[in-house]
Amino acid sequence: MSTKSQRHLPFALFVAAIGAFTAWLQFAVPDFVASLLSLHVFFQIVLGATAVAILRNVVGLKTYGTFGAVIVAISMVLAGPLIGFAIFAGMLVAVVLARAALAREGVQEAHRVAILVTVVAFAAVGSSLVGMYTQTPALAYASLFPILITAWFAERFVEDVVRVGAYKSARSLVLTFAAVVVAYLVMAQDALVVFVIRNPLSWTAVVLLNWYLGTRVRFRLSEHFRFRGARSGDDVDLGGTVLTMTRRNREYVDRFNAKGLMATLDKARVKALLVPEGIPMPRTYLFVRGRKDLPQAAALLDRLPSVAIKPASSYGGEGILLVRGRTPHGFRVNGHVETKEQVVAHLKRIVDGDFNDGLADVGILEELLEPDASLRPLVADGVPDIRVVSFLGHPVMAMARLPTRLSKGRANLHSGAVGAGVDIASGRITHAIWNGERVTVHPDTGVALRGFQIPRWREVLEIACAAQEASGLGFAGVDIVLDSRSGPVVLEINRRPGLEIQNANRDGLLPRLQAIESVARAPAPVERRVDVAVSLASGDWGTPLALSFAPVPPTGPFPPANGR
């Protein structure tokens, strides 16, 4: 039996068992039809879940949660669409207002969610009582709505408003409502539900449909619009060169990144792996592993002129405080002033898991990096970094992430930073995007981006590849800061590197990854692997140029006028 057949054997046996059972039931259905029809709600849930799965995986809708919309929809089926929608919207508004009222209280996440659950329960009880005393029975259906899921929706929405802004959060909430409506419309089709109940073989068909869509869809409909270089007047369609989210996860993350490592590779673990290998990272002052370490952290804050405070397990810059100095009233933190008590309270939120889905986390106090002088003309505030996607020890794509006033100094594209594609061979910026639009200058400084030379480019590539290899991952995004004192320093390793880098470069990752996989056959020094990638980049990621590697800029600073 081939390896491929062995891999599919457990699922084949599973489907065979379901098929045999449903085939028998198909012929025996007259004996069970009354009982099955009385259980129609379960079949409605099956159809609603399939509809939401199609919306998320085939269409590409980004909603809060995966199947919370199905649970809300089943409540709407029982209450009726108009009353159901009004009840759910009212409960959601009540709990969002409650969450906003708690925003500055520093309540630990578990207790915060418990308060929100209480508010939803009160809203449901209040609606039911109003229904009883006003002779409006429909309002009593509020008790059917999922209290925990409604509270969770509100928690996620308010957290996202803080993290990525009101517009993107509102869009996700609207799409979640859309998923609820679609699930409701499918579940309310009585003829379809009865057909599925009376034909048990269709149950196997539903399983196979979800298996097929979950394993064969490579390009979501929304990605046809997302990956077009940039949305405004662009003549580039990245088409078949794009690495989509599904292909990234299935063909690269799952194949080349061990599941055990994916689950444990937080910022603290990365430091433990990379620093002994001599790979430069910010100096660590303290790991805050629980509330017991908070007094030590408070004492350390008194001695440090500047420090970066990070959760070990967060992503997208969430929960990071950059302490840049002192004022008579406290610390300069992320563009405003906070007292020492507020900074320590933030550390308490980190270790309590507020930035890690409620799971206990580790706070990291580390050296605050300062951008190299040659990059300062590019940005008005914040620390720019360079994301290098490295595969099997080879650099395949890179972009500079440039903070803006909109991003509040964070090098995060979803918060409003500029993504500037960087040519692997030369280290020069080739294209740039900002909020999905093509730009040629930095929106704050007005400095021209195209042609800007990233200094010490060869070092950046070699350090990124060495870091990816030392982490144990086969496919990763390595974030590097060009520090004014230490040069290229690894800031973080991303286990599932984002895909917007393709728009920043106006080129797809797929041909590059395939080219590297075809040549990465034997171990080689990092210098040689970078040479191979540079050679491939010079040949448009076709066959490497045997002895004619593209020139790589020398290390060292470049003139301040660079890129103007």
C-alpha positions as CSV (number, residue, x, y, z in Angstrom):
1,M,0.0,0.0,0.0
2,S,1.4,3.4,-1.0
3,T,2.1,6.1,1.6
4,K,-0.7,8.2,0.2
5,S,-3.2,5.3,0.5
6,Q,-2.1,4.7,4.1
7,R,-2.6,8.4,4.9
8,H,-6.2,8.3,3.7
9,L,-7.0,4.8,5.2
10,P,-8.4,6.0,8.5
11,F,-10.8,8.5,6.8
12,A,-11.8,5.9,4.2
13,L,-12.7,3.4,7.0
14,F,-14.6,6.2,8.8
15,V,-16.6,7.1,5.6
16,A,-17.2,3.4,4.9
17,A,-18.7,2.9,8.4
18,I,-21.0,6.0,8.0
19,G,-21.9,4.9,4.5
20,A,-22.9,1.4,5.7
21,F,-25.0,2.7,8.6
22,T,-26.8,5.3,6.5
23,A,-27.4,2.8,3.7
24,W,-29.1,0.4,6.1
25,L,-31.1,3.3,7.6
26,Q,-32.1,4.4,4.1
27,F,-34.0,1.2,3.7
28,A,-35.3,1.1,7.3
29,V,-36.3,4.8,7.3
30,P,-40.1,4.2,7.4
31,D,-39.7,2.6,10.8
32,F,-37.8,5.6,12.2
33,V,-39.2,8.6,10.2
34,A,-41.4,9.9,13.0
35,S,-38.6,9.8,15.5
36,L,-36.2,11.4,13.0
37,L,-38.6,14.2,12.2
38,S,-38.9,15.0,15.9
39,L,-35.2,15.6,15.9
40,H,-35.2,18.0,13.0
41,V,-33.3,20.7,14.9
42,F,-30.1,18.6,14.7
43,F,-30.3,18.3,11.0
44,Q,-30.9,22.1,10.8
45,I,-27.6,22.6,12.7
46,V,-25.8,20.2,10.3
47,L,-27.0,22.2,7.2
48,G,-26.3,25.5,8.9
49,A,-22.8,24.5,9.9
50,T,-22.1,23.4,6.3
51,A,-23.4,26.7,5.0
52,V,-21.1,28.7,7.4
53,A,-18.1,26.5,6.5
54,I,-18.7,27.3,2.8
55,L,-18.9,31.0,3.6
56,R,-15.6,30.9,5.5
57,N,-13.5,28.5,3.4
58,V,-14.9,28.9,-0.1
59,V,-16.1,32.5,-0.1
60,G,-13.5,33.7,2.5
61,L,-15.7,35.6,4.9
62,K,-13.9,36.6,8.1
63,T,-16.4,36.3,11.0
64,Y,-16.1,36.2,14.8
65,G,-15.8,32.5,15.5
66,T,-16.6,29.6,13.2
67,F,-19.9,28.2,14.3
68,G,-21.3,30.7,16.8
69,A,-23.4,32.1,14.0
70,V,-25.1,28.7,13.6
71,I,-26.1,28.6,17.3
72,V,-27.5,32.2,17.0
73,A,-29.3,31.2,13.8
74,I,-31.1,28.2,15.4
75,S,-32.4,30.6,18.1
76,M,-33.7,32.8,15.3
77,V,-35.4,29.9,13.6
78,L,-37.3,29.3,16.9
79,A,-38.1,32.9,17.6
80,G,-38.7,34.1,14.0
81,P,-36.4,36.2,11.9
82,L,-37.5,39.7,12.8
83,I,-38.1,39.2,16.6
84,G,-35.0,37.0,16.7
85,F,-32.8,39.5,15.0
86,A,-34.1,42.4,17.2
87,I,-33.5,40.3,20.4
88,F,-30.0,39.4,19.4
89,A,-29.1,42.9,18.2
90,G,-30.4,44.4,21.5
91,M,-28.5,41.9,23.6
92,L,-25.3,42.5,21.7
93,V,-25.7,46.3,22.0
94,A,-26.2,45.9,25.8
95,V,-23.1,43.8,26.3
96,V,-20.9,45.9,24.0
97,L,-21.8,49.0,26.1
98,A,-21.0,47.0,29.2
99,R,-17.7,46.0,27.8
100,A,-16.9,49.6,26.8
101,A,-17.7,50.7,30.4
102,L,-15.1,48.1,31.6
103,A,-12.4,49.2,29.2
104,R,-10.4,51.3,31.7
105,E,-10.9,49.2,34.8
106,G,-8.2,46.6,34.2
107,V,-10.5,43.7,35.0
108,Q,-8.9,40.3,34.4
109,E,-10.4,38.6,31.3
110,A,-12.1,35.7,33.1
111,H,-13.9,38.0,35.4
112,R,-14.6,40.5,32.6
113,V,-16.3,37.8,30.5
114,A,-18.2,36.7,33.6
115,I,-19.6,40.2,33.9
116,L,-20.6,40.3,30.3
117,V,-22.3,36.9,30.6
118,T,-24.2,38.4,33.6
119,V,-25.3,41.4,31.5
120,V,-26.5,39.1,28.7
121,A,-28.4,37.0,31.2
122,F,-30.0,40.1,32.6
123,A,-31.0,41.3,29.1
124,A,-32.6,37.9,28.4
125,V,-34.5,37.9,31.7
126,G,-35.6,41.5,31.2
127,S,-36.8,40.8,27.6
128,S,-38.7,37.7,28.8
129,L,-40.4,39.6,31.7
130,V,-41.4,42.4,29.3
131,G,-42.9,39.7,27.0
132,M,-44.9,38.2,29.9
133,Y,-46.3,41.5,31.2
134,T,-47.0,43.1,27.9
135,Q,-48.6,40.0,26.4
136,T,-45.9,39.8,23.8
137,P,-44.9,36.1,23.9
138,A,-42.3,36.5,21.1
139,L,-40.0,38.4,23.5
140,A,-39.9,35.4,25.8
141,Y,-37.7,33.7,23.1
142,A,-34.8,35.8,24.4
143,S,-34.2,33.0,26.9
144,L,-33.3,30.8,23.9
145,F,-30.4,32.9,22.7
146,P,-26.9,31.7,23.5
147,I,-25.7,33.8,26.4
148,L,-22.1,32.7,26.4
149,I,-21.6,33.2,22.6
150,T,-23.3,36.6,22.6
151,A,-20.9,37.7,25.4
152,W,-17.9,36.3,23.5
153,F,-19.0,38.2,20.3
154,A,-19.0,41.4,22.2
155,E,-15.7,40.7,23.9
156,R,-14.0,40.0,20.6
157,F,-15.5,43.0,18.9
158,V,-14.4,45.5,21.5
159,E,-10.9,44.0,21.7
160,D,-10.6,44.3,17.9
161,V,-11.7,47.9,18.0
162,V,-8.7,48.6,20.3
163,R,-6.4,46.4,18.3
164,V,-7.2,47.1,14.6
165,G,-9.7,50.0,14.7
166,A,-13.4,50.5,14.5
167,Y,-13.8,50.1,10.7
168,K,-12.2,46.6,10.4
169,S,-14.0,45.5,13.6
170,A,-17.3,46.7,12.4
171,R,-16.8,44.9,9.1
172,S,-16.1,41.6,10.9
173,L,-19.2,42.1,13.0
174,V,-21.3,42.8,9.9
175,L,-19.9,39.7,8.2
176,T,-20.8,37.7,11.3
177,F,-24.4,39.0,11.1
178,A,-24.3,38.0,7.4
179,A,-23.2,34.4,8.4
180,V,-26.1,34.3,10.9
181,V,-28.6,35.3,8.2
182,V,-27.3,32.8,5.6
183,A,-27.3,30.0,8.2
184,Y,-30.9,31.0,9.2
185,L,-32.0,31.0,5.5
186,V,-30.6,27.5,5.0
187,M,-32.0,26.1,8.3
188,A,-35.4,27.6,7.6
189,Q,-35.8,25.6,4.3
190,D,-38.2,22.9,5.7
191,A,-38.3,21.0,2.4
192,L,-34.5,20.7,2.4
193,V,-34.4,19.6,6.1
194,V,-37.1,17.0,5.5
195,F,-35.4,15.7,2.4
196,V,-32.1,15.2,4.4
197,I,-34.0,13.5,7.3
198,R,-35.9,11.1,4.9
199,N,-32.7,10.2,2.9
200,P,-30.0,9.1,5.4
201,L,-27.5,8.5,2.5
202,S,-27.5,12.3,2.2
203,W,-25.8,12.4,5.6
204,T,-22.8,10.7,4.1
205,A,-23.0,13.1,1.2
206,V,-22.7,16.1,3.6
207,V,-19.6,14.6,5.2
208,L,-18.0,14.0,1.8
209,L,-19.0,17.5,0.6
210,N,-17.2,19.1,3.6
211,W,-14.2,16.8,3.1
212,Y,-14.0,17.7,-0.5
213,L,-14.3,21.5,0.0
214,G,-12.0,21.3,3.0
215,T,-9.2,19.6,1.1
216,R,-9.6,20.7,-2.5
217,V,-10.4,24.5,-2.4
218,R,-7.1,26.4,-2.9
219,F,-8.3,29.8,-3.8
220,R,-11.1,31.5,-1.9
221,L,-13.4,33.8,-3.8
222,S,-12.3,36.8,-1.7
223,E,-8.7,36.1,-2.5
224,H,-9.3,36.8,-6.2
225,F,-10.0,40.4,-5.1
226,R,-7.4,40.6,-2.4
227,F,-4.3,39.6,-4.4
228,R,-4.3,42.0,-7.3
229,G,-1.1,43.9,-6.4
230,A,-3.2,46.8,-5.1
231,R,-6.8,47.6,-5.5
232,S,-6.6,51.1,-7.1
233,G,-6.0,51.1,-10.8
234,D,-3.5,48.2,-10.7
235,D,-2.8,46.3,-13.9
236,V,-1.3,43.3,-12.1
237,D,-3.3,40.2,-11.4
238,L,-1.2,37.8,-9.4
239,G,-3.4,34.9,-10.4
240,G,-1.9,31.4,-10.2
241,T,1.4,32.7,-8.5
242,V,-0.4,33.5,-5.3
243,L,0.1,31.5,-2.2
244,T,-3.4,31.5,-0.7
245,M,-4.2,30.9,3.0
246,T,-5.5,27.4,2.3
247,R,-2.4,26.4,0.4
248,R,-0.1,28.1,2.9
249,N,-1.6,26.1,5.8
250,R,-1.9,22.8,3.9
251,E,1.2,22.6,1.7
252,Y,3.7,24.5,3.7
253,V,2.8,25.1,7.4
254,D,1.4,21.5,7.9
255,R,4.2,19.9,5.9
256,F,7.3,21.8,7.1
257,N,6.4,23.0,10.6
258,A,6.0,20.3,13.2
259,K,2.7,20.5,15.1
260,G,4.4,20.2,18.5
261,L,6.7,23.0,17.7
262,M,3.9,25.2,16.4
263,A,2.1,24.9,19.7
264,T,5.1,25.9,21.9
265,L,7.1,28.3,19.8
266,D,6.3,31.6,21.6
267,K,8.6,34.6,22.0
268,A,10.3,33.1,25.1
269,R,10.9,29.8,23.4
270,V,12.4,31.5,20.3
271,K,14.9,33.3,22.5
272,A,15.9,30.1,24.1
273,L,16.5,28.5,20.7
274,L,18.2,31.4,18.9
275,V,20.4,33.1,21.5
276,P,22.6,30.1,22.2
277,E,23.2,29.8,18.4
278,G,24.7,33.3,18.4
279,I,21.7,34.8,16.5
280,P,21.3,38.5,17.6
281,M,18.1,39.2,19.6
282,P,17.2,42.0,22.0
283,R,18.7,41.7,25.4
284,T,16.2,40.1,27.9
285,Y,16.0,41.8,31.3
286,L,13.3,39.7,32.9
287,F,10.7,37.0,32.2
288,V,7.6,37.7,34.3
289,R,6.2,34.2,34.6
290,G,3.4,35.1,37.1
291,R,2.1,37.6,39.6
292,K,4.9,36.6,41.9
293,D,7.4,38.3,39.6
294,L,5.5,41.6,39.4
295,P,7.4,43.3,42.3
296,Q,10.7,42.4,40.6
297,A,9.4,43.9,37.4
298,A,8.3,47.1,39.2
299,A,11.7,47.5,40.8
300,L,13.4,46.9,37.4
301,L,11.2,49.7,35.8
302,D,12.8,52.1,38.3
303,R,16.3,51.4,36.9
304,L,15.7,51.1,33.2
305,P,15.6,54.3,31.0
306,S,13.7,52.4,28.3
307,V,12.3,49.0,27.8
308,A,10.0,46.9,25.6
309,I,7.3,44.9,27.4
310,K,5.7,42.1,25.4
311,P,3.4,39.1,25.9
312,A,5.2,35.9,24.9
313,S,2.2,34.5,23.0
314,S,0.5,37.5,21.4
315,Y,0.5,38.3,17.7
316,G,0.2,41.4,15.5
317,G,1.9,43.6,18.1
318,E,-1.0,43.1,20.5
319,G,-0.2,43.9,24.2
320,I,3.2,45.5,23.5
321,L,4.3,48.5,25.5
322,L,7.3,50.6,24.4
323,V,8.6,52.6,27.3
324,R,10.8,55.4,25.8
325,G,11.7,57.4,28.9
326,R,10.3,59.2,31.9
327,T,8.4,62.4,32.6
328,P,7.6,64.0,36.0
329,H,4.3,62.1,35.9
330,G,5.4,58.6,34.8
331,F,6.7,56.9,31.7
332,R,6.4,57.8,28.0
333,V,4.6,54.8,26.6
334,N,3.3,54.3,23.1
335,G,3.0,58.0,22.5
336,H,1.4,58.9,25.8
337,V,2.2,59.0,29.5
338,E,1.4,56.2,32.0
339,T,2.2,55.9,35.6
340,K,4.3,53.1,37.0
341,E,1.1,51.5,38.5
342,Q,-0.5,51.5,35.0
343,V,2.6,49.8,33.5
344,V,2.6,47.1,36.2
345,A,-1.1,46.6,35.8
346,H,-0.5,46.0,32.1
347,L,2.1,43.3,33.0
348,K,-0.5,41.8,35.3
349,R,-2.9,41.6,32.3
350,I,-0.2,39.9,30.3
351,V,0.5,37.1,32.8
352,D,-3.2,36.7,33.4
353,G,-3.7,35.9,29.7
354,D,-5.6,38.9,28.5
355,F,-3.6,38.8,25.2
356,N,-3.6,35.0,25.0
357,D,-7.3,34.0,24.9
358,G,-7.4,33.8,28.7
359,L,-4.5,31.4,29.1
360,A,-1.7,32.3,31.5
361,D,1.2,33.9,29.6
362,V,4.8,35.2,30.2
363,G,5.6,38.9,30.1
364,I,9.0,39.8,28.6
365,L,11.0,42.9,29.5
366,E,13.6,43.4,26.9
367,E,15.9,45.9,25.3
368,L,14.1,48.6,23.4
369,L,15.6,48.8,19.9
370,E,16.3,52.1,18.1
371,P,16.1,52.2,14.3
372,D,19.3,52.7,12.3
373,A,20.0,56.3,11.3
374,S,19.8,55.4,7.6
375,L,16.1,54.4,8.1
376,R,15.0,57.5,10.2
377,P,14.2,59.6,7.1
378,L,11.6,57.0,6.1
379,V,9.4,57.2,9.2
380,A,8.2,59.9,11.5
381,D,7.7,57.7,14.6
382,G,8.1,54.0,15.6
383,V,10.5,51.3,14.8
384,P,10.4,49.9,11.2
385,D,11.2,46.3,10.7
386,I,11.9,43.9,7.8
387,R,9.8,40.7,7.3
388,V,11.8,38.0,5.5
389,V,9.9,34.8,4.5
390,S,12.4,32.0,4.8
391,F,11.8,28.5,3.4
392,L,14.2,25.6,4.0
393,G,16.9,28.0,5.0
394,H,16.5,30.2,1.9
395,P,15.0,33.8,1.7
396,V,12.1,33.9,-0.7
397,M,10.4,37.2,-0.2
398,A,10.9,40.3,1.9
399,M,9.2,43.6,2.8
400,A,9.9,46.5,5.0
401,R,7.1,47.4,7.4
402,L,7.1,51.1,8.0
403,P,5.1,52.6,10.9
404,T,2.8,55.6,10.3
405,R,0.8,58.0,12.5
406,L,-2.3,55.9,11.6
407,S,-0.6,52.7,12.9
408,K,0.4,54.6,16.1
409,G,4.0,53.8,15.5
410,R,3.5,50.1,15.1
411,A,5.0,48.2,12.2
412,N,1.7,46.3,11.6
413,L,0.0,46.4,8.2
414,H,-3.5,45.8,9.6
415,S,-3.0,48.8,11.9
416,G,-2.1,51.1,9.1
417,A,1.7,50.6,8.5
418,V,3.1,50.7,5.0
419,G,4.3,47.4,3.4
420,A,7.2,48.0,1.1
421,G,8.3,45.1,-1.1
422,V,12.1,44.5,-1.1
423,D,14.0,42.8,-4.0
424,I,15.8,39.8,-2.6
425,A,18.8,40.2,-5.0
426,S,19.5,43.9,-4.4
427,G,17.8,44.9,-1.2
428,R,16.0,47.8,-2.8
429,I,12.4,48.7,-2.3
430,T,10.4,48.0,-5.5
431,H,6.7,48.6,-4.6
432,A,4.7,49.6,-1.6
433,I,1.1,49.5,-0.4
434,W,-0.8,51.3,2.3
435,N,-4.2,50.2,3.4
436,G,-4.5,48.2,0.2
437,E,-3.6,51.1,-2.1
438,R,-0.4,51.4,-4.1
439,V,1.9,54.3,-2.8
440,T,5.2,55.7,-4.0
441,V,6.0,57.9,-0.9
442,H,5.6,57.4,2.8
443,P,2.3,59.0,3.8
444,D,3.8,60.9,6.7
445,T,7.3,61.8,5.7
446,G,6.9,62.2,1.9
447,V,10.1,60.3,1.3
448,A,10.2,58.3,-1.9
449,L,10.1,54.6,-1.3
450,R,10.9,53.0,-4.7
451,G,14.6,52.4,-5.0
452,F,15.4,53.0,-1.3
453,Q,18.3,50.7,-0.4
454,I,17.9,48.7,2.8
455,P,21.4,48.8,4.5
456,R,23.3,45.7,5.5
457,W,21.0,43.6,3.3
458,R,23.3,40.6,3.0
459,E,23.4,40.4,6.8
460,V,19.6,40.7,7.0
461,L,19.1,37.7,4.7
462,E,21.7,35.5,6.4
463,I,20.4,36.2,9.9
464,A,16.8,35.6,8.8
465,C,17.7,32.2,7.3
466,A,19.8,31.2,10.2
467,A,17.0,32.2,12.6
468,Q,14.4,30.2,10.6
469,E,16.7,27.1,10.7
470,A,17.5,27.4,14.4
471,S,13.8,27.7,15.3
472,G,13.2,24.3,13.9
473,L,10.5,25.6,11.5
474,G,10.8,24.9,7.8
475,F,8.6,27.8,6.7
476,A,8.6,31.0,8.7
477,G,8.5,34.8,8.6
478,V,11.4,36.3,10.4
479,D,11.1,39.9,11.6
480,I,14.3,41.9,11.8
481,V,15.0,45.4,13.1
482,L,18.1,47.3,12.0
483,D,19.2,48.6,15.4
484,S,21.4,51.7,15.6
485,R,23.8,49.9,18.0
486,S,23.7,46.2,17.1
487,G,22.8,46.1,13.4
488,P,20.3,43.5,12.3
489,V,18.5,42.0,15.3
490,V,15.8,39.3,15.2
491,L,12.6,40.6,16.8
492,E,10.3,37.7,16.3
493,I,9.6,34.5,14.2
494,N,6.1,34.0,12.8
495,R,5.0,30.4,12.4
496,R,2.3,31.4,9.9
497,P,3.7,34.4,8.0
498,G,1.0,36.7,6.6
499,L,0.2,36.8,2.9
500,E,-0.1,40.6,2.3
501,I,3.7,40.5,1.6
502,Q,2.7,39.3,-1.9
503,N,0.7,42.5,-2.6
504,A,3.6,44.6,-1.2
505,N,5.9,42.9,-3.8
506,R,3.3,42.7,-6.5
507,D,4.4,39.1,-7.0
508,G,3.2,35.7,-5.7
509,L,5.1,33.4,-3.3
510,L,4.2,30.2,-4.9
511,P,6.8,30.1,-7.8
512,R,9.5,31.1,-5.4
513,L,8.6,28.4,-2.9
514,Q,8.5,25.8,-5.6
515,A,11.8,26.9,-7.0
516,I,13.5,26.6,-3.6
517,E,11.9,23.2,-2.9
518,S,13.4,22.0,-6.2
519,V,17.0,23.0,-5.4
520,A,17.1,22.6,-1.6
521,R,18.3,19.0,-1.7
522,A,21.4,18.9,0.6
523,P,22.6,20.8,3.6
524,A,24.6,23.9,2.8
525,P,26.1,26.8,4.7
526,V,23.7,29.8,5.1
527,E,26.0,31.9,2.9
528,R,25.5,29.4,0.1
529,R,21.7,29.2,0.6
530,V,21.5,33.0,0.3
531,D,23.6,32.9,-2.8
532,V,21.2,30.4,-4.4
533,A,18.2,32.6,-3.5
534,V,19.8,35.7,-4.9
535,S,20.7,33.8,-8.1
536,L,17.1,32.6,-8.4
537,A,15.8,36.1,-7.8
538,S,18.1,37.4,-10.5
539,G,16.6,34.8,-12.9
540,D,13.0,35.6,-12.0
541,W,12.9,32.5,-9.9
542,G,13.6,30.2,-12.7
543,T,16.8,28.1,-13.1
544,P,19.6,29.5,-10.9
545,L,22.4,31.3,-12.7
546,A,25.3,28.9,-12.3
547,L,28.2,31.2,-11.7
548,S,26.7,34.6,-12.2
549,F,25.2,35.7,-8.9
550,A,23.6,39.2,-8.8
551,P,25.7,41.8,-7.0
552,V,24.7,42.2,-3.3
553,P,25.2,45.6,-1.7
554,P,28.0,45.8,0.8
555,T,27.3,45.9,4.5
556,G,27.5,49.2,6.4
557,P,25.6,52.5,6.4
558,F,24.3,54.3,3.4
559,P,24.1,58.1,2.8
560,P,21.1,59.8,4.5
561,A,19.8,61.0,1.1
562,N,19.4,57.3,0.1
563,G,16.1,56.7,-1.6
564,R,15.1,60.3,-2.1
